[in-house]
Structures are given as C-alpha cells and as structure tokens.
Amino acid sequence: MTDNRNTILAVILSGLVLIAWQYFYNVPAMEKQRAQQQTQAEFQKTTPQPSASATPGAAPQQPGNAAQPATPGATQQAQPVVAREAAIAASPRVKIDTPRIAGSIALKGGRIDDIALVQFRETVDPKSPPIILYSPSGTAEPYYAEFGWVAATGVTAKMPDAQTVWQQDGSGSLTPTTPVVLKWENGDGLTFRRTIAVDDHYLFTIKDEVSNVGNAPVTLYPFALISRHGAPQVSGYYILHEGLIGYLGDQGLQEYAYKKIDESKKVDFKVTNGWLGITDKYWASALLPDTNAQLQARFSSNPSGNVHTYQTDYLLDPVTVAIGGTATANARLFAGAKEAGVVGVFPFAGLGGYNKELGLNHFDLLIDWGWFYFITKPMFLGLDFFYRFFGNFGISILLVTVIVKLLFFPLANKSYASMAKMKSVQPQLQALKERYPDDKVKQQQEMMEIYRKEKINPVAGCLPVLIQIPVFFSLYKVLFVTIEMRHAPFYGWIKDLSAPDPTNLFNLFGLIPFDPTTIPVFGHYLALGIWPIIMGITMWFQMKLNPTPPDPTQQIIFNWMPLIFTFMLAGFPAGLVIYWAWNNLLSVIQQSYIMRRNGVKVELFDNLKATFAKKGDVAAHEACPVMRAQMPPQRHARACPGHPRFGWYRADRRGWPGHLNGKTRFALLPGQDARIDFPDDR
C-alpha cells in the first residue's frame, strides 16, 4: 500500500510538472516570440485611421423590429504611423491632471485617448517611463474611449464624430475638483454638451446632454465604446485572461481572448446590470453604465489589413428629444491599474472599492482571481495585512506560509504520524512478502490486518498534499495577477517578487558577461537563479527525510524530481520560489518533530550520508531499533543480537553486489532494502 501511495503521488507530481512546464514556460515563450514578430511587422506597416463615417459604427445596431441607428462606415483610411507625441500635438486638447493619471482629452473627436499611469513605471527603476494606457489613433497602438449619440434611421441631423472639434466651455485642466465641459452645435438646432469629471483614482464620469431648438423632434441612441487597434503583447499564460471581458447580467462573466474574438468576429448581448471592457494583466479599461440600464452590448473584432480593431461597446434605449427639450445620458469609464483596494475584493468595510461604491455587478472579477477565488482573495488579504506592518511582501509571504502551516498542522500531524507508523512496520510488511511470495491476496489481507492493529491509514499521507495544491496555486495567482506584487522587492538581489530570480548559475551569477537565456532553441531552459537552487536543495532534503522507495522506478522519479522542479520553477516569480523553499524547510522541521514524537528515528542525515557513502558501504537497517549503523560488506554477519537470524540492509547510491560465506550471492540496487537470512553456522 505504501508503494502504491508513493507511485500514485509520484505520477501526480510528475504529471503536474509536465503540464505546468508546458503551460507556464514553453507556451508563454512561444507566445512572446510570436507577439514580438507580430509587433515588428505592425511597425513596418500602416495602422488604420477611422474616417468620420466610421464613428457611428462604434455603436451596435438595434434589432430589426426597432428603429435603426446609422450603419458603420465601410472604409477606413490608412495613414502612416506617427510618434505618440506628434499625434497628441496634432489636436487641441484639455489636460488631465490627477494624482494617478496624466494625459489629455482630444477636442477633435471628444475622445479620451491619452492616459499615462504616473504611479507605475515600466521597470523597477523609478526614473523609467510611466505606463501608457491610452494612445490616439494614428500611433503604433491606438487605444481610446469614446462616448456620444447615434441618430436613428431617417434622422438627417449632423452628429458629432471623430472629426468634430469641440469647444471647451471655460478653461483649465481636468482634475478631481474641476470638471471639464465641452460644447458643440451642429447648425441644425441641436446643441451637444459633454461634462467630464474624474476622481482621484481611475474613474471618469461622463454626462452627455443634447438640446433641441430645431423644427422637429429627434430620436437618438446614447452609446459608449472602448476601441483598441491591434492585439497587444500578452503574457500568454493559461491561468490569466487578457482580452475582452464583462459581467453581463444573468449571463455572468464573459471572457474573450483576442484569438477567440477573432474567430467569433462579433458577440452580442442584451442585458441589464452589466459592465464590459478590455483587460491586460495589470491594467484595464471598462465601461460602467448605470446598473438599471438596458444594454445592447457587443464584443467585436474588425480586420483592417493585417491589424484587427478590438472593441467593446454598448447602446442604450433610444430617447426622443422634443422641440425645445433636452435629453441626458450618463456613462462611466474605468481606465487604470487593477488595484484590489480600488476595484474591490469583498463587499464589506474597506474592501468594496468601486464594486461596492457604485453597486456594480461583480466588478471585482476584473482581477482574475481564478477558480479558487475563495482561497485566493483571503491569501491576498493576508499578504496585504502583513505588508502594512512590515513594508515588505517577501516577509509577508514567509509569515503567511507559517500561518498556512499552522492551519494544516492537525492534518499534517495525522498524516506524518501515520507515515511514521507505516515506517515502523516496514520489517513486518517485508516479512509478509517473503512469507507469501506468490499469494498477493494473502499479502494484502495480512497487511490490512497489521494496519488495523496499528491504527494506520495508508492513504493519509496523500491528503495534505492534495489539499495544499489549491493553496499553492492560489498563492501563485496572487503573485502573478495582483498589481500590488508588481515590482515589490525582497532583500538582496530580488527587486521584483513577481519576476523570476534575475541571477543565473550558467553565467556564474553575473561574473561572465552574457545572458544564457538568449541562446537560441534551449536558452529559456537555462534560467536558473540562486533561489531556485535553494528551493531544489530544500526539496531534496525533504525527499531524503523519507525512506527510499524499494521500487527502482520510484527511486528514479523521486531522485530526479528535485532537479526537475528546480529547472521548472526557475522561470516562475521569485516570490513563489521563495514560498516553496520556505515551505519545504518548514515541512522538514515539522515532519522531523512529528516523527520523533512518534518514536521513529529521523534518518535525514543517515540518508544524506548514505548518498555520499564510499563504494561498497551498506547501511544496516535492523528490525531492532537498537542496531542502526554503517557496516562494511565483510562485517554484515554481525547483525542485531535481538534478531540473530536476519538483518535489514540498504545499499548506497551505487548499489552493492555481495555474498554470504561464499554460498549465498545477492545484489542490492541503489537505495534498495533487503532482508538477509543468515545460515546457522555463520
């Protein structure tokens, strides 16, 4: 049963290694390479510039039984890619100035298309450029939000579009305390007025008004859209969604990666109480309409040459502006960093963020908490709690690991105690195999009887491992997806816990001036830093704490597993590697304590010594606990006095061919246990 448990555990872990290696390393590497090639190709080509007639098409069409808004423009004019600064300077603008956002609103088109997140930098260097979220059309990566009205079918009045130049009512910048008012008249009796406000985080509030002093009523549809030209370079990790996202009423969370929406072309939703947008790993842009508004929402991908335009938009119910009347439409835009405290974690005091403040429908899912969100969120809160005390997320990881260990201590105690008891009855189990070598059924019956008498649960050792897998995965999610971990330093050379260990064994940790990971084909396999090596050593210690499996296949798996995990985790975030190394060390201490308390000898140092023993040495593991010593081959006859007929022996890592009084020949495989029956005349 012990052999079966070890085999099952080895197969599970090996499978996890292969799957994790494929999804977390090989796939991202290929995706990044493909994205880089695509980005280079896009820079060499042109990017589309929407024409005036293209703007109304931003809003989806009404169903066929209702009035139809204007249809989208069919053509787009291609223009050369210009520098971002030049594109910004080409239009009169209103400056945006908040503690977290710098940028501007284009008066030509009335778009919010220039946003930089000044509190976040591209690298760990605080002097590096800020993160650019929005950029105008005509640049290499256009990304913007737009709001307005679409005329119903039959309405000939001119509507504001991408070429419309708005006038600012008054002067000054957009700040959290000073809204901006834009105004435009169409010359046919319609006056459009737009008031834009922003808070001290990332929320824009847009109020659109239209007054009619013309000769006839006008039916209009309020719309809002977020448009992104060209697929950005994504992380490419299976556990992280990047692309179009929304929580759309009773249809729940909707996630469309860029490739998926390219295949679908367009997806329509008719819902109430929803929000939608585009998300990156750490940044997002989302439309937040009133929760009671009925939306005709849409995700779409529109090809233009080699570039796709990705868009999320919604259309509200039509409003008729009577002669002398006024119509109003309200919209909200989130454009910024996905900070948990701002977006929302749990809907109670201090943790609700915009999700609670605005009464939104699961806006907290803008952060990809994953399937185990009920573990991931508390894990984040624990890390954040200790960070507020110690000011270091690395220390938080160490403390949270201790707490997790304490929470699982009763379960681990029972598991390790069962493993210790199983270890103590190994001589009896081996004797059963020799007593009934050809009767497997009898072996199992006698084995279960021994387990019953000793109150041993043979599968207890697997339970803590299975339960801690979601905990490990949730911590990985926290380190990988939360912006709070981005550029969070530890000590020494670890400047970013969310990035891999920057050191490398293969250039002697920086002494040789080259980067091994840049070597073609297999370079990404050579990212092996100091912390992954520490993790591998602690995992090796943990393996050596347990007796070597008797099956040669299991021995090979368990001997190579620390090395495999060392290379596999080398490309993981440093915070995760530090967690695993610390967790291994705590597990060794915990298991040693429980084994001693249950009267079982801790053989860690004996096993380590046997690993480096000289050729020909063999460790005598007697059935009697009094006799445990290193014995050379020629002295193997001096077995335990309490058991004069046999002794238990374990070969070293090279194995041990031997003989007994020139009569009985035998051979032990590396790490193999064997019982030797001695003749009476020894």
C-alpha positions in Angstrom: 0.0 0.0 0.0 2.9 2.3 0.8 4.4 1.5 -2.6 1.1 2.2 -4.3 0.7 5.5 -2.4 4.2 6.6 -3.4 3.7 5.6 -7.0 0.4 7.5 -7.2 1.9 10.6 -5.6 4.9 10.4 -8.0 2.7 10.1 -11.0 0.5 13.0 -9.9 3.5 15.2 -9.2 5.2 14.2 -12.5 2.1 15.0 -14.4 1.8 18.4 -12.7 5.4 19.0 -13.6 4.8 18.3 -17.3 1.6 20.2 -17.5 3.0 23.2 -15.6 6.1 23.2 -17.7 4.1 23.2 -20.9 1.6 26.0 -19.9 3.8 28.1 -17.7 7.1 28.0 -19.7 7.0 26.6 -23.2 3.7 28.2 -24.3 4.5 31.7 -22.9 7.9 31.6 -24.6 6.4 30.7 -27.9 3.6 33.3 -27.5 6.0 36.0 -26.6 8.2 35.2 -29.6 5.2 35.2 -31.9 3.9 38.5 -30.4 7.3 40.2 -30.9 7.3 39.1 -34.5 3.8 40.4 -35.0 4.7 43.7 -33.3 7.7 44.2 -35.6 5.5 43.5 -38.6 2.9 46.0 -37.5 5.5 48.7 -37.1 6.6 48.2 -40.6 3.1 48.6 -42.0 0.4 51.2 -41.6 -2.2 51.4 -38.9 -5.8 52.3 -39.8 -7.2 55.8 -39.1 -11.0 55.8 -38.7 -12.9 58.2 -41.0 -15.7 60.4 -40.0 -18.3 57.9 -41.2 -16.7 55.1 -39.1 -17.5 56.6 -35.7 -21.3 55.9 -35.7 -20.5 52.2 -36.4 -19.0 52.0 -33.0 -22.4 51.5 -31.6 -24.2 48.2 -32.3 -27.3 48.2 -34.4 -30.8 47.9 -32.9 -32.8 44.7 -33.5 -34.7 44.7 -36.8 -38.1 45.5 -35.2 -36.9 48.8 -33.9 -35.5 52.0 -35.4 -32.1 51.5 -36.8 -29.1 53.7 -35.9 -26.7 54.7 -38.5 -24.7 51.8 -40.0 -21.0 51.6 -39.6 -18.7 53.1 -42.2 -17.4 50.5 -44.5 -14.0 52.1 -45.2 -11.1 53.3 -43.2 -8.3 55.5 -44.4 -4.8 54.1 -43.8 -2.3 56.7 -42.6 1.4 56.3 -41.7 2.2 55.5 -38.1 3.3 58.6 -36.2 5.0 59.1 -32.9 2.7 59.3 -29.9 3.8 62.8 -29.1 3.2 64.0 -32.6 -0.3 62.5 -32.6 -1.2 64.2 -29.4 0.1 67.6 -30.6 -2.0 67.3 -33.8 -5.2 68.0 -31.9 -6.2 70.8 -29.4 -6.6 69.2 -26.0 -7.7 69.5 -22.4 -5.1 68.4 -19.9 -5.9 65.6 -17.4 -4.1 66.1 -14.1 -4.8 63.8 -11.1 -2.5 62.1 -8.5 -2.6 58.9 -10.6 -3.3 59.9 -14.1 -1.6 62.3 -16.5 -2.9 62.8 -20.1 -5.4 64.7 -22.1 -8.8 64.7 -23.8 -8.8 65.4 -27.6 -11.1 68.2 -28.5 -11.1 66.8 -32.0 -13.4 63.9 -31.7 -14.0 64.4 -28.0 -12.1 61.2 -27.2 -10.3 60.2 -24.0 -7.2 58.9 -25.8 -4.2 60.0 -23.8 -3.7 58.4 -20.4 -0.4 57.6 -18.6 -0.4 56.0 -15.1 2.2 58.0 -13.3 2.4 55.9 -10.2 3.5 52.8 -12.2 6.7 52.5 -14.2 7.8 50.2 -17.0 10.7 48.8 -14.9 11.8 48.7 -11.3 13.8 51.9 -12.0 11.7 54.8 -10.6 13.0 57.0 -13.3 11.8 54.8 -16.1 8.8 56.0 -18.2 5.3 55.7 -16.8 2.9 53.0 -18.1 1.0 54.2 -21.1 -2.6 53.0 -21.2 -4.4 55.1 -23.9 -2.9 56.4 -27.2 -4.6 58.3 -30.1 -5.4 57.0 -33.5 -2.5 57.1 -35.9 0.0 55.9 -33.4 1.5 52.4 -33.3 -1.0 51.2 -30.7 -4.3 53.2 -30.7 -6.4 52.7 -27.6 -9.2 55.0 -26.5 -12.7 55.5 -25.2 -15.5 57.4 -26.9 -19.0 58.5 -26.0 -21.9 60.1 -27.8 -25.1 59.7 -29.7 -26.1 57.8 -32.8 -29.0 59.0 -34.9 -31.9 56.7 -35.6 -32.7 55.8 -39.2 -34.3 58.6 -41.1 -32.7 61.4 -38.9 -30.6 63.6 -41.2 -29.2 65.9 -38.5 -25.5 66.1 -38.3 -24.0 64.2 -35.3 -20.6 64.7 -33.7 -18.0 62.3 -35.0 -14.2 61.7 -35.0 -13.6 64.9 -37.0 -15.8 67.1 -34.9 -13.8 69.8 -33.0 -15.4 70.5 -29.6 -15.0 73.8 -27.7 -14.1 73.9 -24.1 -16.6 75.9 -22.0 -14.1 77.9 -19.9 -10.5 76.9 -19.4 -8.3 74.8 -17.1 -7.4 71.2 -16.7 -9.5 68.2 -15.7 -8.8 67.5 -12.0 -10.6 65.7 -9.3 -12.1 69.0 -8.2 -12.6 70.7 -11.5 -14.8 69.0 -14.2 -14.4 69.9 -17.9 -17.4 71.0 -20.1 -17.2 70.5 -23.9 -19.7 72.0 -26.3 -20.6 71.7 -30.0 -23.5 72.9 -32.1 -24.5 71.1 -35.4 -26.0 74.2 -37.0 -29.5 72.5 -37.3 -30.8 73.3 -33.9 -29.0 70.6 -31.9 -26.5 71.6 -29.2 -24.4 68.9 -27.6 -22.9 69.4 -24.2 -20.5 67.0 -22.5 -19.4 67.2 -18.9 -16.4 65.1 -17.9 -15.3 64.5 -14.2 -12.6 62.4 -12.7 -11.9 61.2 -9.2 -8.5 60.8 -7.5 -8.2 57.2 -8.8 -9.3 55.9 -12.2 -13.0 56.7 -12.6 -14.3 59.1 -15.3 -17.9 60.2 -15.2 -19.4 61.5 -18.5 -22.7 63.3 -18.8 -23.9 63.9 -22.3 -26.7 66.4 -23.0 -28.4 67.3 -26.2 -30.8 70.3 -26.6 -33.2 70.6 -29.5 -34.2 74.1 -30.7 -34.8 72.9 -34.2 -38.0 72.3 -36.2 -38.7 68.6 -35.4 -38.2 66.0 -32.7 -35.0 63.9 -33.0 -34.6 60.3 -31.9 -31.1 59.4 -30.7 -29.3 56.4 -29.1 -26.6 57.0 -26.4 -23.5 54.8 -26.9 -20.1 54.2 -25.3 -17.2 52.3 -26.7 -13.6 51.3 -25.9 -11.5 50.6 -29.0 -8.1 49.0 -29.4 -6.3 48.7 -32.7 -4.1 45.7 -32.9 -3.6 42.8 -30.4 -1.2 43.8 -27.6 1.7 41.6 -26.5 0.1 39.4 -23.9 1.7 37.3 -21.1 0.4 34.2 -22.8 -0.2 32.3 -19.6 -3.1 29.8 -19.4 -4.1 30.9 -15.9 -4.5 34.6 -16.9 -7.2 36.1 -19.0 -6.2 39.1 -21.2 -8.6 40.5 -23.7 -12.3 41.4 -23.8 -14.2 41.0 -20.5 -17.5 41.8 -19.0 -20.0 40.7 -16.4 -23.3 40.9 -18.3 -26.4 40.5 -16.2 -27.6 36.9 -15.8 -25.2 35.8 -18.5 -22.4 36.2 -15.9 -18.7 36.6 -16.6 -17.8 36.7 -20.3 -14.2 36.5 -21.3 -12.9 36.5 -24.9 -9.2 36.3 -25.6 -8.1 38.2 -28.7 -7.8 34.9 -30.7 -11.2 33.8 -29.6 -13.0 37.1 -30.6 -11.1 37.0 -34.0 -12.8 33.7 -34.6 -16.2 34.8 -33.4 -16.0 38.2 -35.1 -18.9 39.6 -33.1 -20.8 38.6 -30.0 -24.0 40.5 -28.9 -25.6 40.7 -25.5 -28.9 42.2 -24.4 -28.7 42.6 -20.6 -29.4 44.7 -17.6 -26.9 45.4 -14.8 -23.6 44.8 -16.7 -20.2 46.2 -17.4 -17.7 45.5 -20.1 -14.2 46.4 -21.2 -10.7 45.3 -22.2 -8.2 43.9 -19.6 -4.5 43.4 -19.5 -2.5 41.7 -16.8 -2.3 44.7 -14.6 -4.3 47.4 -16.4 -7.8 47.6 -17.7 -10.4 49.9 -19.3 -14.1 49.3 -18.6 -17.4 50.9 -19.4 -19.6 51.1 -16.3 -23.2 52.1 -17.3 -26.0 52.6 -14.8 -26.9 49.3 -13.1 -30.5 49.6 -14.1 -29.8 50.5 -17.8 -30.8 48.1 -20.5 -27.8 47.5 -22.7 -27.3 46.2 -26.2 -23.7 45.2 -25.6 -21.2 43.9 -28.1 -17.7 42.4 -28.3 -16.2 42.6 -31.8 -13.1 42.2 -33.9 -12.9 44.0 -37.2 -10.0 43.3 -39.5 -8.3 46.1 -41.4 -5.4 44.8 -43.4 -3.1 43.0 -41.1 -4.5 44.7 -38.0 -7.7 43.9 -36.1 -9.7 46.5 -34.2 -11.0 45.1 -30.9 -14.0 46.9 -29.5 -16.4 46.6 -26.5 -19.4 48.9 -26.7 -23.0 49.3 -25.7 -26.1 51.1 -27.0 -28.8 52.3 -24.7 -32.5 52.6 -25.4 -33.4 55.4 -27.8 -34.5 58.8 -26.5 -36.6 61.3 -28.4 -35.6 65.0 -27.9 -38.7 67.1 -28.4 -38.6 70.6 -29.8 -37.3 72.8 -27.0 -36.5 69.7 -25.0 -33.2 68.2 -23.6 -32.1 64.6 -23.3 -29.3 63.3 -21.0 -27.2 60.2 -21.0 -24.8 59.2 -18.2 -21.7 57.0 -18.6 -18.7 55.9 -16.5 -15.2 54.8 -17.6 -12.6 52.9 -15.5 -9.2 53.4 -17.0 -6.3 52.5 -14.9 -4.5 49.9 -12.7 -6.3 46.9 -11.3 -5.6 47.7 -7.7 -7.6 45.4 -5.4 -8.5 48.1 -3.0 -9.8 50.3 -5.8 -11.6 47.7 -7.9 -12.9 45.8 -4.9 -12.2 42.4 -3.2 -15.1 41.7 -0.8 -18.2 43.8 -0.4 -17.6 45.0 3.1 -15.9 47.8 5.0 -12.8 49.0 3.3 -12.7 46.2 0.8 -15.5 47.0 -1.6 -13.9 49.6 -3.9 -15.8 50.6 -6.9 -17.7 47.4 -6.8 -19.4 48.4 -3.6 -19.4 52.2 -4.1 -21.1 52.0 -7.5 -23.2 48.9 -6.8 -21.7 47.1 -9.7 -22.2 43.5 -10.7 -19.1 41.6 -9.6 -16.6 44.2 -10.8 -14.1 42.6 -8.5 -13.7 39.9 -11.2 -11.9 42.4 -13.4 -9.0 41.0 -11.4 -8.5 37.4 -12.4 -8.8 35.7 -9.0 -9.3 32.3 -10.6 -11.5 29.3 -9.8 -10.1 29.2 -6.2 -11.1 32.8 -5.5 -12.4 31.8 -2.1 -8.8 30.9 -1.3 -7.0 33.5 -3.5 -8.8 36.5 -2.0 -8.0 35.6 1.6 -4.5 34.8 0.6 -4.1 38.3 -0.9 -5.7 39.9 2.2 -3.3 38.1 4.5 -0.3 39.2 2.4 -1.5 42.7 2.3 -2.2 42.8 6.0 1.4 41.8 6.9 2.8 44.1 4.3 1.1 47.1 6.0 3.1 46.1 9.2 6.5 45.2 7.8 6.5 47.0 4.4 7.9 44.0 2.6 5.8 41.5 0.6 8.6 38.9 0.9 8.3 38.9 4.7 4.5 38.7 4.2 5.0 35.5 2.1 7.1 33.9 4.8 4.6 34.8 7.6 1.6 33.7 5.6 3.4 30.4 4.9 3.8 29.8 8.6 0.1 30.6 9.2 -0.9 28.1 6.4 1.4 25.5 8.0 -0.3 26.1 11.4 -3.8 25.8 9.8 -2.8 22.5 8.3 -0.9 21.3 11.3 -3.6 18.9 12.6 -4.0 17.3 9.2 -0.2 17.1 8.6 0.3 15.8 12.2 -2.1 13.0 11.5 -0.5 12.3 8.1 3.1 12.3 9.3 2.1 10.2 12.3 0.5 7.6 10.0 3.7 7.7 7.8 5.9 7.2 10.9 3.8 4.2 12.0 4.0 2.8 8.5 7.7 3.2 8.5 7.9 1.3 11.8 6.1 -1.7 10.4 8.1 -2.0 7.2 10.0 -5.0 8.5 6.7 -6.8 9.2 5.4 -5.9 5.7 8.7 -7.1 4.1 8.4 -10.4 6.1 4.9 -10.8 4.7 6.2 -10.6 1.1 8.7 -13.2 1.8 6.3 -15.5 3.7 3.7 -15.3 0.9 5.8 -14.5 -2.2 3.2 -15.9 -4.7 0.0 -15.1 -2.8 -0.8 -11.4 -3.3 -4.3 -11.7 -1.8 -2.9 -13.2 1.4 -0.3 -10.4 1.5 -3.0 -7.7 1.2 -5.1 -9.4 3.9 -2.2 -9.7 6.4 -1.1 -6.2 5.5 -4.5 -4.7 6.2 -4.6 -6.6 9.5 -1.4 -5.0 10.5 -2.7 -1.6 9.6 -5.9 -2.3 11.6 -3.9 -3.3 14.7 -1.5 -0.4 14.5 -4.4 2.1 13.5 -2.6 3.1 10.3 -4.4 4.9 7.4 -2.3 4.1 4.4 -3.7 7.0 2.3 -3.3 9.6 5.0 0.0 10.8 3.5 -1.6 11.9 0.3 -4.3 14.1 1.8 -2.2 17.1 2.9 -0.5 17.2 -0.5 -3.9 17.2 -2.3 -5.3 19.9 -0.1 -2.3 22.2 -0.3 -2.3 22.2 -4.1 -5.1 24.8 -4.2 -3.3 26.8 -1.6 -0.1 26.8 -3.6 -2.0 27.6 -6.8 -3.9 30.5 -5.2 -0.6 32.0 -3.9 0.8 31.7 -7.4 -2.3 33.5 -8.7 -1.8 36.3 -6.2 1.8 36.7 -7.0 1.1 36.6 -10.7 -2.0 38.7 -11.3 -2.1 41.3 -8.5 -0.5 44.6 -9.3 0.4 45.1 -5.6 3.1 42.4 -6.1 4.4 44.1 -9.3 7.9 45.5 -8.7 7.6 44.6 -4.9 11.2 44.0 -3.7 12.5 41.4 -1.2 16.1 41.6 0.0 19.4 41.4 -1.8 19.1 40.8 -5.5 15.4 40.2 -5.6 14.0 43.6 -6.8 10.7 42.2 -8.1 8.9 39.3 -6.4 6.6 39.0 -9.4 9.5 38.4 -11.8 11.9 35.4 -11.9 15.2 35.4 -10.0 17.5 37.6 -12.1 20.6 35.6 -11.2 21.9 32.7 -13.3 24.1 29.8 -12.5 25.2 29.4 -16.1 27.0 32.8 -16.1 28.3 32.3 -12.6 25.7 34.7 -11.2 26.9 37.6 -13.3 30.7 37.0 -13.4 30.5 36.1 -17.0 29.1 39.0 -19.1 26.4 37.2 -21.1 22.8 36.1 -20.8 22.4 32.3 -21.3 18.7 32.7 -21.8 19.3 34.4 -25.1 20.8 31.2 -26.6 18.5 30.0 -29.5 16.2 27.0 -29.0 17.1 26.0 -25.4 18.2 29.2 -23.9 15.0 29.6 -21.9 15.8 26.3 -20.1 19.0 28.0 -18.7 17.2 30.5 -16.4 18.5 29.0 -13.1 18.9 31.5 -10.3 20.0 31.3 -6.6 16.6 31.0 -5.1 15.5 28.1 -7.4 18.7 26.3 -6.4 17.9 26.9 -2.7 14.4 25.6 -3.4 15.8 22.5 -5.1 18.1 21.8 -2.2 15.3 22.1 0.4 13.1 19.8 -1.7 16.0 17.3 -1.9 16.3 17.4 1.9 12.6 16.7 2.2 12.9 13.7 -0.1 15.8 12.4 1.9 13.8 12.6 5.1 11.7 9.7 4.0 13.0 6.2 3.3 14.0 5.4 -0.2 11.2 3.6 -2.1 12.1 0.0 -2.8 10.9 0.1 -6.4 13.7 1.2 -8.8 11.3 3.2 -10.9 10.0 5.2 -7.9 13.6 5.7 -6.8 14.5 7.3 -10.2 11.4 9.5 -10.1 12.0 10.7 -6.6 15.7 11.2 -7.1 15.2 13.4 -10.2 12.1 15.2 -9.0 14.0 18.0 -7.0 16.2 18.7 -10.1 13.2 18.8 -12.4 11.3 21.1 -10.1 14.4 23.3 -9.8 14.6 23.9 -13.5 10.8 24.2 -13.9 10.3 26.8 -11.2 13.4 28.8 -12.3 11.2 30.8 -14.6 8.4 31.3 -12.0 8.0 34.5 -9.9 10.7 34.8 -7.3 8.1 35.2 -4.6 6.6 31.8 -5.4 10.1 30.1 -5.4 10.8 31.7 -2.0 7.5 30.4 -0.7 8.2 26.9 -1.9 11.7 26.8 -0.4 10.5 28.2 2.9 7.6 25.7 2.9 10.0 22.8 2.2 12.1 23.9 5.1 9.1 24.1 7.5 7.9 20.7 6.3 11.3 19.1 7.1 11.2 20.6 10.6 7.6 19.7 11.1 7.9 16.1 9.9 11.1 15.6 11.9 9.3 16.8 15.1 6.3 14.5 14.5 8.5 11.5 13.7 10.4 12.0 16.9 7.2 12.4 18.9 6.0 9.1 17.5 9.2 7.3 18.4 10.6 7.0 14.8 14.2 7.8 14.1 14.7 10.8 11.8 17.0 9.4 9.2 17.7 12.6 7.2 21.4 12.7 8.0 21.8 9.0 7.7 20.2 9.1 4.2 22.3 12.1 3.2 25.4 10.2 4.5 24.4 7.1 2.6 24.0 9.1 -0.6 27.7 10.2 -0.4 29.0 6.9 1.1 32.0 5.2 -0.4 31.5 2.4 -2.8 30.8 -0.9 -1.1 29.3 0.6 2.1 25.9 -0.5 3.0 23.6 0.8 5.8 22.2 -1.9 8.1 18.6 -1.1 8.9 17.9 -3.7 11.6 14.4 -4.8 12.6 15.6 -4.0 16.1 15.7 -0.2 16.5 18.8 -0.5 18.8 21.1 -1.5 15.9 21.4 1.1 13.1 25.0 1.5 11.9 27.1 1.7 8.8 28.7 -1.7 8.2 31.2 -2.7 5.5 30.4 -5.7 3.4 32.7 -8.1 5.3 31.0 -7.3 8.6 27.5 -7.8 7.5 27.2 -11.0 9.6 27.2 -9.0 12.8 23.5 -8.4 12.8 21.3 -7.2 15.6 21.6 -9.5 18.7 17.9 -9.4 19.2 17.3 -10.9 15.7 20.1 -13.4 15.1 18.5 -14.9 12.0 18.3 -11.9 9.8 19.2 -8.2 9.3 17.9 -5.3 7.2 20.3 -3.6 4.8 20.0 -0.7 2.4 22.5 -0.2 -0.4 24.1 3.1 -1.1 23.5 5.1 -4.3 25.9 2.8 -6.3 24.3 -0.5 -5.1 26.2 -3.4 -3.5 26.9 -6.8 -5.0 27.7 -9.2 -2.1 27.9 -12.7 -1.0 27.5 -14.6 2.3 30.2 -17.1 3.4 30.8 -17.8 -0.2 27.5 -19.6 -0.5 24.6 -17.1 -0.8 25.0 -14.5 -3.5 22.8 -11.4 -3.8 22.8 -7.9 -5.1 21.2 -4.7 -3.9 20.1 -1.9 -6.3 20.9 1.7 -5.3 18.9 2.6 -2.2 17.2 -0.8 -2.1 16.2 -2.5 1.2 16.7 -6.3 1.5 16.3 -8.8 4.3 19.2 -11.3 4.5 18.7 -14.7 6.2 21.9 -16.0 7.6 22.9 -19.7 7.9 23.0 -21.2 11.3 26.8 -21.7 11.0 27.6 -18.1 10.2 
